[in-house]
Amino acid sequence: MADSLYIVMPAYNEAANIHETLEQWYPVVERVGGSSALVVFDDGSKDDTYRLMCEFAKTHPRFLPQTKANSGHGATLIEAYRFALKSGADFVFQTDSDGQTNPNEFWKFWAARNDYDMVIGWRRGREDGFSRVIVTKTLKLVVRILFGVSVTDANTPFRLMTAQSLRENLSFVPDDFNLTNVVLSVVYAKRREPVKYLPVTFRPRQGGVNSINLKSIFGIGRRALRDFRQLNREIDWRLAAGER
């Protein structure tokens, strides 16, 4: 029986990108086969994102469009991950819906799926601006200082996880935490689970306006710094208690 792959993406006001992104990623779940599916969670978009998703679904049976009230990127990711796990995925792959990632690079991740609990990209060729490179490097340093683990690229939206490991590690992420993928990277590292980093390219945004600008990044960062220390204590306490 073929492995079941669920590709999950959050989307917010991505009407300019969503059709092309779906066209690019849908062939991946077709090729994997079995009960694999592509799932996009619309996070209460104010544009035509969800309508365009529903149009695409009419002719693409492996695409499962979802919509929800706006709650932010992190909470939307948690909901998408839980949806994939509840639906019976064997493997969950997360990327974003803005066209910055390249589906052709997925297959080297898929080839390594049985050797690691998570295969995650590190953005070797970022083309989305020098300021984003600085943010990524700063986040790596902050994670090292506050969590005591080293991660190559903590927040990359290009990660393949086994369903079993994701189910266990997702329980460490607070429901309302905005940096869901950062916490997941940290927990995998703290639990010393087998993780492989592979280089990926990261293209400029293909259209539309990024809802996460530098001002919002710094705001998220300030909130995260307040929360990271407390979250680290909670994670360490649960790990010391042998909780899975």
C-alpha atoms as a printed R data frame, in Angstrom:
    type eleno elety resid chain resno       x      y       z
1   ATOM     1    CA   MET     A     1   0.000  0.000   0.000
2   ATOM     2    CA   ALA     A     2   1.327  3.450  -0.920
3   ATOM     3    CA   ASP     A     3   2.300  5.825   1.845
4   ATOM     4    CA   SER     A     4  -0.288  8.520   2.479
5   ATOM     5    CA   LEU     A     5   1.117 12.028   2.112
6   ATOM     6    CA   TYR     A     6  -0.765 15.130   3.204
7   ATOM     7    CA   ILE     A     7   0.653 18.417   1.968
8   ATOM     8    CA   VAL     A     8  -0.695 21.236   4.146
9   ATOM     9    CA   MET     A     9  -0.511 24.979   3.568
10  ATOM    10    CA   PRO     A    10  -1.895 28.013   5.402
11  ATOM    11    CA   ALA     A    11  -3.218 30.818   3.217
12  ATOM    12    CA   TYR     A    12  -4.215 34.397   3.929
13  ATOM    13    CA   ASN     A    13  -5.139 36.807   1.123
14  ATOM    14    CA   GLU     A    14  -3.295 34.761  -1.493
15  ATOM    15    CA   ALA     A    15  -5.676 35.287  -4.410
16  ATOM    16    CA   ALA     A    16  -2.762 36.436  -6.578
17  ATOM    17    CA   ASN     A    17  -0.812 33.229  -5.939
18  ATOM    18    CA   ILE     A    18  -3.142 30.444  -4.945
19  ATOM    19    CA   HIS     A    19  -4.080 29.011  -8.348
20  ATOM    20    CA   GLU     A    20  -0.485 28.803  -9.567
21  ATOM    21    CA   THR     A    21   0.650 27.342  -6.249
22  ATOM    22    CA   LEU     A    22  -2.032 24.654  -6.413
23  ATOM    23    CA   GLU     A    23  -1.112 23.853 -10.011
24  ATOM    24    CA   GLN     A    24   2.499 23.407  -8.971
25  ATOM    25    CA   TRP     A    25   1.942 21.225  -5.910
26  ATOM    26    CA   TYR     A    26  -1.082 19.114  -6.905
27  ATOM    27    CA   PRO     A    27   0.974 16.797  -9.169
28  ATOM    28    CA   VAL     A    28   3.026 15.795  -6.122
29  ATOM    29    CA   VAL     A    29   0.084 14.146  -4.349
30  ATOM    30    CA   GLU     A    30  -1.062 12.621  -7.646
31  ATOM    31    CA   ARG     A    31   2.345 11.025  -8.120
32  ATOM    32    CA   VAL     A    32   2.573  9.729  -4.530
33  ATOM    33    CA   GLY     A    33  -0.907  8.249  -4.894
34  ATOM    34    CA   GLY     A    34  -2.791  6.208  -2.321
35  ATOM    35    CA   SER     A    35  -4.971  8.410  -0.149
36  ATOM    36    CA   SER     A    36  -2.614 11.390  -0.425
37  ATOM    37    CA   ALA     A    37  -4.112 14.880  -0.488
38  ATOM    38    CA   LEU     A    38  -3.267 18.543  -0.803
39  ATOM    39    CA   VAL     A    39  -4.921 20.647   1.905
40  ATOM    40    CA   VAL     A    40  -4.973 24.439   2.118
41  ATOM    41    CA   PHE     A    41  -6.414 26.166   5.179
42  ATOM    42    CA   ASP     A    42  -7.715 29.622   4.330
43  ATOM    43    CA   ASP     A    43  -7.248 31.760   7.429
44  ATOM    44    CA   GLY     A    44 -10.259 34.022   6.989
45  ATOM    45    CA   SER     A    45  -8.960 35.773   3.865
46  ATOM    46    CA   LYS     A    46 -10.607 39.042   2.854
47  ATOM    47    CA   ASP     A    47 -10.009 38.454  -0.867
48  ATOM    48    CA   ASP     A    48 -11.012 35.647  -3.277
49  ATOM    49    CA   THR     A    49  -8.549 33.056  -1.973
50  ATOM    50    CA   TYR     A    50 -11.156 30.590  -0.741
51  ATOM    51    CA   ARG     A    51 -13.414 31.009  -3.785
52  ATOM    52    CA   LEU     A    52 -10.483 30.218  -6.067
53  ATOM    53    CA   MET     A    53  -9.631 27.219  -3.923
54  ATOM    54    CA   CYS     A    54 -13.160 25.875  -4.268
55  ATOM    55    CA   GLU     A    55 -13.040 26.334  -8.047
56  ATOM    56    CA   PHE     A    56  -9.805 24.360  -8.222
57  ATOM    57    CA   ALA     A    57 -11.296 21.566  -6.107
58  ATOM    58    CA   LYS     A    58 -14.062 20.946  -8.664
59  ATOM    59    CA   THR     A    59 -11.599 19.350 -11.058
60  ATOM    60    CA   HIS     A    60  -8.929 18.137  -8.634
61  ATOM    61    CA   PRO     A    61 -10.310 15.452  -6.283
62  ATOM    62    CA   ARG     A    62  -7.152 15.217  -4.157
63  ATOM    63    CA   PHE     A    63  -7.406 18.873  -3.187
64  ATOM    64    CA   LEU     A    64  -9.315 19.517   0.039
65  ATOM    65    CA   PRO     A    65  -9.990 23.243   0.577
66  ATOM    66    CA   GLN     A    66 -10.663 24.355   4.147
67  ATOM    67    CA   THR     A    67 -11.597 27.714   5.620
68  ATOM    68    CA   LYS     A    68 -11.731 29.114   9.134
69  ATOM    69    CA   ALA     A    69 -11.958 32.328  11.091
70  ATOM    70    CA   ASN     A    70  -8.761 34.358  11.102
71  ATOM    71    CA   SER     A    71  -6.433 33.280  13.919
72  ATOM    72    CA   GLY     A    72  -2.924 33.824  12.561
73  ATOM    73    CA   HIS     A    73  -0.283 31.701  10.882
74  ATOM    74    CA   GLY     A    74   0.723 29.585  13.884
75  ATOM    75    CA   ALA     A    75  -2.788 28.605  14.938
76  ATOM    76    CA   THR     A    76  -3.698 27.844  11.330
77  ATOM    77    CA   LEU     A    77  -0.698 25.537  11.032
78  ATOM    78    CA   ILE     A    78  -1.733 23.654  14.155
79  ATOM    79    CA   GLU     A    79  -5.224 23.166  12.760
80  ATOM    80    CA   ALA     A    80  -3.815 21.980   9.428
81  ATOM    81    CA   TYR     A    81  -1.473 19.526  11.105
82  ATOM    82    CA   ARG     A    82  -4.274 18.125  13.246
83  ATOM    83    CA   PHE     A    83  -6.486 17.774  10.186
84  ATOM    84    CA   ALA     A    84  -3.824 15.756   8.384
85  ATOM    85    CA   LEU     A    85  -3.237 13.505  11.391
86  ATOM    86    CA   LYS     A    86  -6.952 12.931  11.934
87  ATOM    87    CA   SER     A    87  -7.337 12.104   8.233
88  ATOM    88    CA   GLY     A    88  -4.862  9.238   8.482
89  ATOM    89    CA   ALA     A    89  -1.723 10.695   6.918
90  ATOM    90    CA   ASP     A    90   1.446  8.637   7.182
91  ATOM    91    CA   PHE     A    91   3.583 11.667   6.357
92  ATOM    92    CA   VAL     A    92   2.823 15.385   6.595
93  ATOM    93    CA   PHE     A    93   4.613 17.964   4.473
94  ATOM    94    CA   GLN     A    94   4.176 21.672   5.175
95  ATOM    95    CA   THR     A    95   4.923 24.533   2.865
96  ATOM    96    CA   ASP     A    96   3.447 27.971   2.238
97  ATOM    97    CA   SER     A    97   0.986 29.125  -0.400
98  ATOM    98    CA   ASP     A    98   2.837 32.196  -1.698
99  ATOM    99    CA   GLY     A    99   4.811 30.451  -4.436
100 ATOM   100    CA   GLN     A   100   8.231 30.865  -2.833
101 ATOM   101    CA   THR     A   101   9.017 27.147  -2.591
102 ATOM   102    CA   ASN     A   102   9.820 24.804  -5.464
103 ATOM   103    CA   PRO     A   103   7.930 21.481  -5.653
104 ATOM   104    CA   ASN     A   104  10.714 19.939  -7.733
105 ATOM   105    CA   GLU     A   105  12.856 19.974  -4.591
106 ATOM   106    CA   PHE     A   106  10.332 17.871  -2.683
107 ATOM   107    CA   TRP     A   107  11.459 14.538  -4.075
108 ATOM   108    CA   LYS     A   108  14.827 14.411  -2.315
109 ATOM   109    CA   PHE     A   109  12.875 14.873   0.926
110 ATOM   110    CA   TRP     A   110  10.466 12.104   0.034
111 ATOM   111    CA   ALA     A   111  13.353  9.753  -0.750
112 ATOM   112    CA   ALA     A   112  14.642 10.228   2.827
113 ATOM   113    CA   ARG     A   113  11.269  9.832   4.544
114 ATOM   114    CA   ASN     A   114  11.954  6.441   6.133
115 ATOM   115    CA   ASP     A   115  15.342  7.423   7.532
116 ATOM   116    CA   TYR     A   116  14.359 10.471   9.607
117 ATOM   117    CA   ASP     A   117  11.472 11.698  11.757
118 ATOM   118    CA   MET     A   118  11.720 15.067  10.026
119 ATOM   119    CA   VAL     A   119  13.429 16.226   6.858
120 ATOM   120    CA   ILE     A   120  13.537 20.017   6.808
121 ATOM   121    CA   GLY     A   121  14.911 22.535   4.350
122 ATOM   122    CA   TRP     A   122  17.482 25.181   5.086
123 ATOM   123    CA   ARG     A   123  17.137 28.181   2.835
124 ATOM   124    CA   ARG     A   124  20.498 28.265   1.120
125 ATOM   125    CA   GLY     A   125  19.394 30.520  -1.713
126 ATOM   126    CA   ARG     A   126  16.984 33.056  -0.241
127 ATOM   127    CA   GLU     A   127  15.794 35.517  -2.834
128 ATOM   128    CA   ASP     A   128  13.210 37.359  -0.745
129 ATOM   129    CA   GLY     A   129  15.382 40.136   0.617
130 ATOM   130    CA   PHE     A   130  18.401 40.668   2.843
131 ATOM   131    CA   SER     A   131  16.239 41.680   5.793
132 ATOM   132    CA   ARG     A   132  14.660 38.205   5.851
133 ATOM   133    CA   VAL     A   133  18.123 36.636   5.920
134 ATOM   134    CA   ILE     A   134  18.965 38.734   8.980
135 ATOM   135    CA   VAL     A   135  15.726 37.685  10.685
136 ATOM   136    CA   THR     A   136  16.501 33.995  10.049
137 ATOM   137    CA   LYS     A   137  20.046 34.303  11.430
138 ATOM   138    CA   THR     A   138  18.809 36.205  14.465
139 ATOM   139    CA   LEU     A   139  16.152 33.591  15.164
140 ATOM   140    CA   LYS     A   140  18.777 30.846  15.000
141 ATOM   141    CA   LEU     A   141  20.839 32.682  17.627
142 ATOM   142    CA   VAL     A   142  17.831 33.327  19.867
143 ATOM   143    CA   VAL     A   143  16.831 29.654  19.727
144 ATOM   144    CA   ARG     A   144  20.367 28.634  20.662
145 ATOM   145    CA   ILE     A   145  20.483 31.023  23.636
146 ATOM   146    CA   LEU     A   146  16.986 30.513  25.026
147 ATOM   147    CA   PHE     A   147  16.337 26.843  24.204
148 ATOM   148    CA   GLY     A   148  19.893 25.516  24.279
149 ATOM   149    CA   VAL     A   149  19.662 23.695  20.940
150 ATOM   150    CA   SER     A   150  21.135 24.413  17.540
151 ATOM   151    CA   VAL     A   151  18.840 24.382  14.524
152 ATOM   152    CA   THR     A   152  20.021 25.168  11.021
153 ATOM   153    CA   ASP     A   153  16.838 26.971   9.953
154 ATOM   154    CA   ALA     A   154  14.133 26.864  12.608
155 ATOM   155    CA   ASN     A   155  11.193 28.269  10.701
156 ATOM   156    CA   THR     A   156  11.537 26.888   7.162
157 ATOM   157    CA   PRO     A   157   8.147 26.263   5.518
158 ATOM   158    CA   PHE     A   158   9.490 23.169   3.773
159 ATOM   159    CA   ARG     A   159   9.370 20.199   6.139
160 ATOM   160    CA   LEU     A   160   8.377 16.557   5.876
161 ATOM   161    CA   MET     A   161   7.446 14.759   9.100
162 ATOM   162    CA   THR     A   162   6.315 11.289  10.003
163 ATOM   163    CA   ALA     A   163   2.792 11.352  11.359
164 ATOM   164    CA   GLN     A   164   3.861  9.587  14.545
165 ATOM   165    CA   SER     A   165   6.578 12.093  15.392
166 ATOM   166    CA   LEU     A   166   4.412 15.067  14.485
167 ATOM   167    CA   ARG     A   167   1.583 13.803  16.689
168 ATOM   168    CA   GLU     A   168   3.918 13.474  19.670
169 ATOM   169    CA   ASN     A   169   5.766 16.761  19.186
170 ATOM   170    CA   LEU     A   170   2.751 18.877  18.294
171 ATOM   171    CA   SER     A   171   1.452 18.360  21.816
172 ATOM   172    CA   PHE     A   172   4.280 20.601  23.076
173 ATOM   173    CA   VAL     A   173   3.098 23.601  21.027
174 ATOM   174    CA   PRO     A   174   0.578 25.969  22.665
175 ATOM   175    CA   ASP     A   175  -2.589 26.360  20.624
176 ATOM   176    CA   ASP     A   176  -2.228 30.125  20.308
177 ATOM   177    CA   PHE     A   177   1.538 30.267  19.674
178 ATOM   178    CA   ASN     A   178   2.388 32.122  16.478
179 ATOM   179    CA   LEU     A   179   5.763 30.469  15.796
180 ATOM   180    CA   THR     A   180   4.494 26.898  15.607
181 ATOM   181    CA   ASN     A   181   7.215 25.622  13.297
182 ATOM   182    CA   VAL     A   182   9.969 27.120  15.454
183 ATOM   183    CA   VAL     A   183   8.703 25.273  18.517
184 ATOM   184    CA   LEU     A   184   8.400 22.049  16.530
185 ATOM   185    CA   SER     A   185  12.021 22.376  15.358
186 ATOM   186    CA   VAL     A   186  13.098 22.985  18.955
187 ATOM   187    CA   VAL     A   187  11.211 19.989  20.342
188 ATOM   188    CA   TYR     A   188  12.558 17.628  17.683
189 ATOM   189    CA   ALA     A   189  16.064 18.847  18.605
190 ATOM   190    CA   LYS     A   190  15.525 18.603  22.369
191 ATOM   191    CA   ARG     A   191  14.207 15.062  22.023
192 ATOM   192    CA   ARG     A   192  17.209 14.192  19.844
193 ATOM   193    CA   GLU     A   193  14.988 12.780  17.162
194 ATOM   194    CA   PRO     A   194  16.575 11.964  13.796
195 ATOM   195    CA   VAL     A   195  16.329 15.110  11.686
196 ATOM   196    CA   LYS     A   196  17.934 15.825   8.328
197 ATOM   197    CA   TYR     A   197  18.475 19.316   6.912
198 ATOM   198    CA   LEU     A   198  18.622 19.607   3.137
199 ATOM   199    CA   PRO     A   199  19.265 22.811   1.183
200 ATOM   200    CA   VAL     A   200  16.341 24.409  -0.640
201 ATOM   201    CA   THR     A   201  15.947 27.527  -2.707
202 ATOM   202    CA   PHE     A   202  13.512 30.216  -1.656
203 ATOM   203    CA   ARG     A   203  12.108 32.342  -4.446
204 ATOM   204    CA   PRO     A   204  10.744 35.881  -4.256
205 ATOM   205    CA   ARG     A   205   7.042 36.100  -3.496
206 ATOM   206    CA   GLN     A   206   5.265 35.352  -6.776
207 ATOM   207    CA   GLY     A   207   2.478 37.891  -6.357
208 ATOM   208    CA   GLY     A   208   0.371 39.828  -3.898
209 ATOM   209    CA   VAL     A   209   1.550 41.489  -0.702
210 ATOM   210    CA   ASN     A   210   3.156 39.685   2.195
211 ATOM   211    CA   SER     A   211   0.958 40.048   5.280
212 ATOM   212    CA   ILE     A   212   4.075 39.530   7.425
213 ATOM   213    CA   ASN     A   213   6.224 42.648   7.079
214 ATOM   214    CA   LEU     A   214   9.260 43.718   9.071
215 ATOM   215    CA   LYS     A   215   7.154 45.662  11.553
216 ATOM   216    CA   SER     A   216   5.002 42.620  12.287
217 ATOM   217    CA   ILE     A   217   8.089 40.383  12.401
218 ATOM   218    CA   PHE     A   218   9.602 42.520  15.148
219 ATOM   219    CA   GLY     A   219   6.284 42.530  16.991
220 ATOM   220    CA   ILE     A   220   6.094 38.745  16.794
221 ATOM   221    CA   GLY     A   221   9.715 38.588  17.906
222 ATOM   222    CA   ARG     A   222   9.106 40.696  21.011
223 ATOM   223    CA   ARG     A   223   6.181 38.529  22.030
224 ATOM   224    CA   ALA     A   224   8.191 35.373  21.319
225 ATOM   225    CA   LEU     A   225  11.078 36.489  23.513
226 ATOM   226    CA   ARG     A   226   8.647 36.952  26.382
227 ATOM   227    CA   ASP     A   227   7.211 33.500  25.828
228 ATOM   228    CA   PHE     A   228  10.301 31.450  24.902
229 ATOM   229    CA   ARG     A   229  11.773 31.209  28.408
230 ATOM   230    CA   GLN     A   230   8.529 30.034  29.956
231 ATOM   231    CA   LEU     A   231   7.909 27.643  27.093
232 ATOM   232    CA   ASN     A   232  11.425 26.215  27.425
233 ATOM   233    CA   ARG     A   233  10.833 25.509  31.114
234 ATOM   234    CA   GLU     A   234   7.571 23.750  30.317
235 ATOM   235    CA   ILE     A   235   9.137 21.642  27.556
236 ATOM   236    CA   ASP     A   236  12.089 20.645  29.758
237 ATOM   237    CA   TRP     A   237   9.773 19.754  32.642
238 ATOM   238    CA   ARG     A   238   7.631 17.531  30.433
239 ATOM   239    CA   LEU     A   239  10.658 15.844  28.890
240 ATOM   240    CA   ALA     A   240  12.198 15.233  32.323
241 ATOM   241    CA   ALA     A   241   8.922 13.651  33.398
242 ATOM   242    CA   GLY     A   242   9.124 11.309  30.423
243 ATOM   243    CA   GLU     A   243   6.044 12.746  28.761
244 ATOM   244    CA   ARG     A   244   5.570 12.008  25.083
